[in-house]
Each structure stands twice: as structure tokens, then as C-alpha cells.
Amino acid sequence: MARSNMHVILRIEIDRQQVTFGKIATVVSEAGGDMVAIDVIKEGPTITVRDLTIRVNDENNQKQIVNEIDALPGVSVKHVSDRTFLVHLGGKIEIKSKISIDNREQLSQVYTPEVARVSKAIDEDPMLAYNLTIKKNSVAVISDGTAVLGLGKIKPEAAMPVMEGKAMLFKQFANINAYPLCLDSHDTEEIIRIVKALSPTFGGINLEDIASPQCFEIEERLKKEMNIPVFHDDQHGTAIVVLAGIFNALKLTKKKLEECKVVVCGIGAAGTAITKMLLNAGARNVVGVDRNGAISKKETYENKMWNWYAENTNPFEQQGDLSTVIEDADIFIGVSSAGILKVEDVKKMAKEPIVFALANPNPEISPEDASPYVRIMATGRSDYPNQVNNVLCFPGIFSGVLDCRATSINEEMKLAAAKAIASTISDDELNEEYIIPGVFNTQVVPKIRDAVIQAAYDTGVAQKV
């Protein structure tokens, strides 16, 4: 098993008359830690202050080591920090001016009075904002903190580190300026009003970590009521990357999507979007399963999206739990919870099964358990092959829509993005452990960008002549 790369830095005060440093090192080692650096901060006749950098297995292991060191006679733990927290000090992003202001003439050009001429021009022709303001290359990353990573509902302030990270990815991979905006509201109408009010500033809106089913209505309303593209990455980003992986997996198994039985487990935002993309790509037999079993038109559901799901999937009206409907399935896609797919279930699947177990941090079935019985396996984790990661998608998508000034992101553009991601792996490279390109593959963003622009023009949503 790979050694953890999680580090913690402990500032400790040591009374050398009561304890030796060797005793401290022994405690760290016996608790499962690995001391990788020692820095002397202050040295006195009997008291010394040192920073210990320790590699730990996980957060629980970190707490254990801190508690055991602090319990030693003559040792006091003064401060605990880890590298992840240090990275976030003061936030991870900043605004930087493109030009400096060194004299009165430059001041008048960028602010007052000369800037008024630019404002008047945009007032007469609002489309000039794309050329003369940040709108041309700016995206708002908007969250209400209701479905953040594996944390669920958290305070908007607590969601900010995640949204800042998203903004960094936009910049790193596509040179797009993204602004994290976490809203202190869970009211659908208020969120819609806020985003609409912000729209003059941005060329696109990335909705992030908004819980289902509220996310569906927010996105649909904003798409109808605004003329800039709106993209809920948790739904569509995941779906696009999944479909890209499925395209390549089917190449290896020599199966056709329209002939495959697909079971999707977890019918929330991501599961619904994945299903829609599968249907648009040609799938005919998709069965959705949630905690109450298969979704079927024989039932009526309080969740409006589930009623849509029932009408458009499960053509043979299968009923029962996952273990029942998984029989003879060619593809399993899980966006649900850890351990829900059993080895006995995988054995029931069709020949050369494809399993996408995407629950994080722990998948629906571990690759170790599944590998003897599956042809192709993908997860959401970076420590296994074939990671489904949204960062493969959204930088290229927004690069394309901003460059052609698209008014929306439609199904044709999303399908084009999935095909573009899949195409970055040549037939010579394609194998069971390489159906999805790595997140640092430099071909991905430009290929998606070009494909999305072409699809935007083909479908009439591009505004740039």
C-alpha cells in the first residue's frame, strides 16, 4: 500500500530535564507516524522549542500522535498545523492588475474621467462588455454550500476553500478568471435572483455543490432566463467524463452502447445527468436504482425528477433492489455510497462487465474486490487507474463557450466534449487501465474547446461572428 502523503507540523516545547527527544521520536514511531524533519525554533539551557514535521496516515492518526506527545511529562504541544491548512492561509487566489498605474494620465484612463467614454460605449452596445471588461474571460463559481464534496451541507464560509480551489483549476488549466461566490441563502428564488443580478459581470456561471433536487430547478430557470451559459458541474461535468470513459471502455469490449444494459446507482444530480447523457448518446436500456430500489413507471414519486426518470428509462419495467436488477448488466455506474455493490452482484453481470464505482472517498466496490470479475474498472479516486475527475471537463467547456460567446451549453455541446475527452487516447494507447486521460494531459482542454465551439456554431448558440 502506498505511504500517506499527509503531513502535520507540531510546534512543541520540551523540558530536557524531564524528557529526551529520543522518547518523543519513539512515541511518534510507535503511533504509526514517520518523522521527516526537525527544526529548532528556540534553544535555552533547559527548554527547547522545535517544529516536528511528521508524515501521518490520516486525520485520526494525526490526533493520536498529537495526544500521545502532549501527554508526555515535560512536553507541551503549542501549535498544530498541516500542509493542507498552510496552503490555505489568507486564501488561495488573488486579483492582479494587468497594468500598473504610475501617473495621472494612466489614472484617468483606467478610472476617471476617461473611463466614462468606455462606459458610454458599453451602455450603447452592451455586447462591447465582452471586449472592454473582464466579462470576456470570467466565470462565477457559485455555491450555497448544501452539497460540498463528501461533507454535505455546510456553512457558505466553509464552502469557500473548495470554491477557491475550483477557481484555481479554471486558471491553471484554461487561463480563465473564476470568482468564488458562496451565498448565504438556500431559497431557490433568492439564489436565482442573485445569480441573474450578477450576470452582467460574467461570461458564464458555474453552479457548484448545490443539493438535489434544488439544483435542477435553479439551473433550468437560469438557463431560460439568462443569455449566458450556466453549467452545474456536479451534474454535467461528471456525466461528460463518465461518458468519455464509457466510449473508450466499449471500444475495448467491442460492445455497442445501444445494445448494453446499464445500471445507474444513485439517482441524484449526477446520476440523473449521467443517464440523460447516456440516452442522448444512444443507450436504450438504462435502469436507475436508489435506496428504495429500481425506479419504474409503475410507481409515482414525490421527486419530480424521479417521475421524469421513470418515464424515460427502465423499458422492461424491472423492479427490485440493486442485487436484483444488476443481473446481465453490461455496465454499472455508481454515484451512491461505499460498499453498496457486492462481489456476488458483479458475478451476475454480463460477460466482460464495465464498473464505474464513483462514490468518494470510498467506492461502491473496491477495485481489489472487483478486479477478478470485471474487464474495466473506474473510480473517482486518484490512487487507482481511470479516475473520473470533473477537472477534465469544465476548463475546456468554459474555454469554448467564452471564446464563441455562447448563450447556453446544450446537449450537443456536452456530447461533443465527451467525445473530445475520449479522443485524447489513441487506439494504440487504449487499454483497461487507461480509458480516461489524466487531469494534466495538455491535449484535453484544447480538444474540448474546439469541439464545443464547433457544436455551438452548429446548433446556433454561438454569438461571436
C-alpha positions in Angstrom: 0.0 0.0 0.0 1.3 3.5 -0.9 2.6 5.6 2.1 0.3 8.5 3.0 1.5 11.9 1.8 -0.4 13.7 4.7 2.0 15.8 6.8 1.4 17.6 10.1 3.7 20.2 11.7 3.8 20.2 15.5 5.4 23.1 17.5 6.4 21.6 20.8 8.1 22.9 23.9 10.4 20.4 25.6 11.8 20.4 29.1 15.0 18.4 28.6 15.3 17.8 32.4 12.1 15.7 32.2 12.1 14.0 28.7 14.6 13.1 26.0 14.0 13.8 22.3 14.5 10.1 21.7 11.4 9.4 23.8 9.4 11.7 21.7 10.6 10.1 18.5 9.7 6.7 19.9 6.2 7.8 20.6 5.8 9.1 17.1 7.1 5.9 15.6 5.0 3.5 17.8 1.9 5.5 16.9 2.5 4.9 13.2 4.0 8.3 12.3 7.1 9.0 10.3 9.2 12.0 11.4 10.6 13.6 8.3 12.0 17.0 9.6 13.1 18.6 12.8 13.5 22.4 13.0 14.9 24.2 16.1 12.9 27.3 16.8 14.3 28.4 20.2 17.1 26.9 22.3 17.6 27.6 26.0 19.5 26.0 28.9 16.7 23.6 29.7 13.8 24.5 27.4 13.8 24.0 23.7 11.1 24.7 21.1 11.1 22.6 17.9 8.9 22.1 14.9 8.4 18.5 14.0 7.2 17.6 10.5 5.5 14.1 10.7 4.0 12.0 8.0 0.7 10.5 9.2 -1.7 8.0 7.8 -4.9 10.1 8.2 -6.6 12.7 10.4 -7.3 10.1 13.2 -3.6 9.1 13.2 -2.7 12.7 13.5 -4.9 13.3 16.5 -3.5 10.1 18.2 0.1 11.3 17.7 -0.6 14.8 19.0 -2.4 13.5 22.1 0.4 11.0 22.9 3.1 13.6 22.6 1.2 16.1 24.6 0.7 13.5 27.4 4.5 13.1 27.9 5.9 14.7 31.0 7.9 17.8 30.1 6.3 18.2 26.6 3.8 20.8 25.6 2.2 20.9 22.1 2.0 24.7 21.4 0.6 24.6 17.9 -0.6 22.0 15.3 -0.8 22.7 11.6 -0.7 20.6 8.5 0.4 21.4 4.9 -3.1 21.5 3.7 -4.1 24.2 6.2 -0.8 26.1 5.4 -1.7 26.2 1.7 -5.0 27.9 2.6 -3.5 30.7 4.7 -5.0 34.0 3.5 -6.9 32.2 0.8 -5.5 30.6 -2.4 -6.3 33.2 -5.0 -5.8 37.0 -5.6 -6.8 39.7 -8.1 -3.9 41.1 -10.0 -4.0 44.2 -12.3 -2.9 43.7 -15.9 -1.3 47.2 -16.0 0.3 49.4 -13.4 -0.9 53.0 -12.6 2.2 55.1 -12.5 1.0 58.6 -13.4 -2.1 60.9 -13.6 -2.8 60.1 -17.3 -3.0 56.3 -16.6 -5.2 57.0 -13.6 -7.6 59.0 -15.7 -7.7 56.2 -18.4 -8.4 53.4 -16.0 -10.7 55.3 -13.6 -11.8 58.9 -14.0 -12.5 60.9 -16.1 -11.5 59.0 -19.3 -13.1 55.7 -18.3 -16.5 57.4 -18.8 -16.1 57.2 -22.5 -15.8 53.4 -22.3 -18.8 53.2 -20.0 -20.9 55.2 -22.5 -19.8 53.0 -25.4 -20.9 49.8 -23.5 -24.1 51.5 -22.4 -25.0 52.0 -26.1 -23.9 48.5 -27.1 -23.8 46.0 -24.1 -22.0 43.4 -26.2 -18.9 45.6 -26.1 -18.6 44.4 -22.5 -17.1 41.2 -23.9 -14.2 43.2 -25.4 -13.8 46.0 -22.9 -14.4 44.4 -19.5 -13.5 41.2 -17.6 -16.7 39.6 -18.9 -14.9 38.1 -21.9 -12.9 35.7 -19.7 -14.7 35.5 -16.4 -16.8 32.8 -14.7 -18.7 33.0 -11.4 -18.3 29.8 -9.3 -21.5 29.9 -7.2 -22.5 27.6 -4.3 -24.9 27.7 -1.4 -22.8 25.1 0.5 -25.6 22.4 0.5 -23.7 19.5 -1.1 -20.0 20.1 -0.7 -17.7 17.2 -1.6 -18.4 14.4 1.0 -19.3 16.9 3.6 -22.9 17.6 2.6 -24.5 20.8 3.9 -22.0 23.2 5.5 -21.9 27.0 6.1 -21.2 29.1 3.0 -17.9 30.3 4.6 -16.8 26.7 4.9 -17.5 26.1 1.2 -15.1 28.9 0.2 -11.9 26.8 0.3 -13.5 24.4 -2.2 -14.7 27.2 -4.5 -11.3 28.9 -4.3 -9.8 25.6 -5.4 -12.2 25.4 -8.3 -11.2 29.0 -9.4 -7.5 27.9 -9.3 -8.3 25.0 -11.6 -10.0 27.3 -14.1 -6.9 29.5 -14.2 -4.4 26.6 -14.2 -6.0 24.6 -17.0 -7.7 27.1 -19.2 -6.4 30.6 -18.1 -10.0 31.6 -17.2 -10.5 34.1 -14.4 -13.0 32.5 -12.0 -14.5 34.1 -8.9 -15.8 32.1 -5.9 -19.1 33.4 -4.6 -20.7 31.5 -1.7 -24.3 32.6 -1.0 -25.9 32.7 2.5 -29.2 31.5 1.1 -30.9 28.2 0.5 -34.0 29.8 -1.1 -34.4 28.8 -4.7 -36.0 32.0 -5.8 -33.5 34.2 -4.0 -30.5 32.3 -5.4 -32.0 32.7 -8.9 -32.4 36.4 -8.4 -28.9 36.8 -7.1 -27.3 35.0 -10.0 -29.4 36.9 -12.5 -28.3 40.2 -10.9 -24.7 39.2 -11.2 -24.9 38.1 -14.8 -23.7 41.4 -16.4 -20.3 40.9 -14.9 -19.6 37.3 -16.1 -19.4 35.4 -19.3 -20.6 32.2 -17.7 -21.9 30.7 -14.5 -20.6 27.5 -12.9 -23.0 26.2 -10.2 -21.2 24.1 -7.7 -22.1 21.9 -4.8 -25.9 22.7 -4.7 -28.0 19.9 -3.4 -30.5 17.9 -5.4 -33.4 18.4 -6.3 -33.0 22.2 -5.8 -30.1 22.3 -8.2 -32.3 21.1 -11.1 -34.7 24.0 -10.8 -32.0 26.6 -10.3 -30.1 25.5 -13.3 -33.2 25.2 -15.6 -34.6 28.6 -14.6 -31.3 30.3 -15.1 -30.8 28.7 -18.5 -34.2 30.0 -19.6 -33.9 33.5 -18.0 -30.3 34.4 -18.9 -28.3 34.7 -22.1 -25.0 33.5 -20.7 -24.1 29.8 -20.3 -25.0 28.1 -17.0 -23.3 24.8 -16.1 -23.9 22.7 -12.9 -20.6 20.9 -12.8 -21.6 18.2 -10.3 -24.3 17.1 -12.8 -22.8 17.6 -16.2 -19.1 17.6 -15.6 -19.3 14.2 -14.0 -21.7 12.9 -16.8 -19.4 14.1 -19.6 -16.3 12.5 -18.1 -18.2 9.2 -17.4 -19.5 9.1 -21.0 -16.0 9.7 -22.3 -14.8 6.7 -20.3 -17.7 4.6 -21.4 -17.0 5.3 -25.1 -13.4 4.0 -24.6 -14.5 1.1 -22.5 -16.9 0.0 -25.2 -14.1 0.1 -27.7 -12.2 -2.4 -25.7 -15.1 -4.7 -25.1 -16.4 -4.3 -28.6 -19.9 -3.7 -27.4 -22.4 -1.1 -28.7 -24.0 1.3 -26.2 -27.4 0.9 -27.7 -27.2 -2.9 -27.0 -25.9 -2.6 -23.5 -27.9 -2.8 -20.2 -26.7 0.0 -18.0 -27.5 0.2 -14.2 -27.0 3.6 -12.6 -27.0 3.5 -8.8 -27.7 6.8 -7.0 -30.3 8.9 -8.8 -29.4 12.4 -7.6 -27.9 15.3 -9.6 -25.0 13.3 -11.0 -26.9 10.1 -11.6 -29.7 11.9 -13.5 -27.3 13.8 -15.7 -25.3 10.7 -16.5 -28.5 9.0 -17.5 -29.5 11.8 -19.8 -26.1 11.8 -21.5 -26.3 8.0 -21.9 -29.7 8.3 -23.5 -28.6 11.2 -25.8 -25.6 9.1 -26.8 -27.8 6.2 -27.9 -28.4 4.0 -24.8 -31.8 2.2 -24.8 -31.8 0.1 -21.6 -30.9 2.2 -18.6 -32.1 1.1 -15.1 -31.8 3.6 -12.3 -31.6 2.3 -8.7 -31.8 4.3 -5.5 -32.1 3.2 -1.8 -35.7 2.1 -2.4 -34.9 0.0 -5.4 -35.3 0.4 -9.2 -37.1 3.5 -10.5 -40.1 2.4 -12.6 -43.1 3.9 -14.2 -45.2 1.6 -12.2 -44.6 4.0 -9.3 -45.3 7.7 -8.7 -42.7 9.7 -6.8 -42.6 13.0 -4.9 -39.4 13.9 -6.6 -40.4 15.4 -9.9 -37.1 14.3 -11.5 -37.7 10.7 -10.5 -41.0 10.8 -12.3 -39.2 12.0 -15.4 -36.6 9.3 -14.8 -39.3 6.6 -14.6 -40.9 7.7 -17.9 -37.6 7.7 -19.8 -35.7 4.7 -18.5 -36.2 1.1 -17.4 -38.0 0.0 -20.6 -38.7 -3.5 -19.3 -40.1 -2.2 -16.0 -37.7 -4.1 -13.8 -38.3 -3.8 -10.1 -36.3 -4.8 -7.0 -33.0 -3.8 -5.4 -29.6 -3.4 -6.9 -28.7 -7.1 -6.4 -31.8 -8.0 -8.5 -31.6 -5.6 -11.4 -27.8 -5.9 -11.8 -28.2 -9.3 -13.4 -26.9 -9.4 -17.0 -25.9 -5.7 -16.9 -23.0 -4.8 -19.1 -22.3 -1.5 -17.3 -22.6 -0.4 -13.7 -22.3 3.3 -12.8 -22.3 4.1 -9.2 -22.7 7.6 -7.7 -24.1 6.5 -4.4 -22.3 5.2 -1.3 -19.4 3.0 -0.3 -19.7 -0.8 -0.4 -23.2 -1.0 -1.9 -22.0 -3.2 -4.8 -21.1 -6.7 -3.7 -18.8 -9.3 -5.4 -21.9 -11.5 -5.8 -23.6 -8.7 -7.7 -20.6 -8.3 -10.1 -20.6 -12.0 -10.8 -24.2 -11.7 -12.0 -23.3 -9.1 -14.7 -22.9 -9.8 -18.4 -19.6 -11.0 -19.9 -16.7 -8.5 -19.7 -18.5 -6.1 -17.3 -17.6 -2.4 -17.0 -17.8 -1.0 -13.5 -17.6 2.7 -12.7 -17.7 2.9 -8.9 -17.5 6.7 -8.3 -18.5 7.2 -4.7 -15.8 9.2 -2.8 -13.7 8.7 -0.8 -14.7 5.0 -0.8 -16.2 3.5 -4.0 -19.3 1.2 -4.2 -16.9 -1.7 -4.5 -13.1 -1.7 -4.1 -11.0 -2.3 -7.2 -9.3 -5.1 -5.3 -12.5 -7.0 -4.8 -13.9 -6.3 -8.2 -10.8 -6.9 -10.4 -11.1 -10.7 -10.7 -14.5 -10.3 -12.2 -14.6 -7.1 -14.2 -13.0 -6.2 -17.6 -12.7 -2.5 -16.9 -12.9 -0.5 -13.6 -13.0 3.2 -13.0 -13.4 5.2 -9.7 -13.4 8.7 -8.5 -10.0 8.3 -6.8 -6.6 9.4 -7.9 -4.8 6.4 -6.4 -6.4 4.0 -8.9 -6.3 3.9 -12.7 -9.2 5.6 -14.7 -10.1 8.4 -12.3 -13.4 10.2 -13.2 -12.5 13.8 -12.4 -14.6 16.8 -13.4 -11.4 18.9 -13.9 -11.1 17.0 -17.2 -14.3 18.7 -18.4 -15.1 22.2 -17.1 -12.0 24.2 -18.1 -12.4 23.1 -21.7 -16.1 23.6 -21.7 -15.9 27.1 -20.5 -12.9 27.9 -22.7 -15.1 27.0 -25.7 -18.2 28.8 -24.6 -16.4 32.0 -23.6 -14.4 32.1 -26.9 -17.5 31.9 -29.1 -19.7 33.8 -26.6 -22.3 31.0 -26.4 -25.6 31.8 -24.9 -26.0 28.3 -23.4 -24.4 24.9 -23.1 -26.7 22.4 -24.8 -26.7 18.6 -25.1 -24.8 18.6 -28.4 -22.0 20.6 -26.9 -21.8 18.2 -23.9 -21.7 15.2 -26.2 -19.0 16.8 -28.2 -17.0 17.4 -25.1 -17.3 13.7 -24.1 -16.1 12.6 -27.5 -13.2 15.0 -27.4 -12.0 13.7 -24.0 -12.3 10.1 -25.3 -10.3 11.0 -28.4 -7.3 12.2 -26.5 -6.4 8.5 -26.0 -5.3 6.9 -29.3 -6.2 3.3 -30.2 -2.5 2.3 -29.6 -2.6 3.8 -26.1 -6.1 2.5 -25.1 -6.1 -0.3 -22.5 -8.1 -1.5 -19.5 -6.2 0.8 -17.1 -6.2 3.8 -19.5 -9.7 4.7 -20.8 -9.7 8.2 -19.2 -6.9 10.7 -19.7 -5.0 12.1 -16.8 -6.0 15.5 -15.4 -2.7 17.0 -16.5 -3.0 15.8 -20.1 -2.4 19.0 -22.1 -4.5 17.8 -25.1 -7.7 17.7 -23.2 -8.6 21.4 -22.8 -7.9 22.4 -26.5 -9.7 19.4 -27.8 -12.8 20.1 -25.8 -12.6 23.8 -26.6 -12.5 23.2 -30.4 -15.3 20.6 -30.2 -17.6 22.7 -28.1 -17.1 25.8 -30.3 -18.0 23.7 -33.4 -21.1 22.3 -31.7 -22.1 25.8 -30.6 -22.0 27.1 -34.1 -23.7 24.0 -35.5 -26.6 24.5 -33.0 -26.8 28.2 -33.4 -25.9 29.3 -29.8 -22.6 31.0 -30.6 -22.8 34.8 -30.8 -19.2 35.6 -32.0 -19.1 36.2 -35.7 
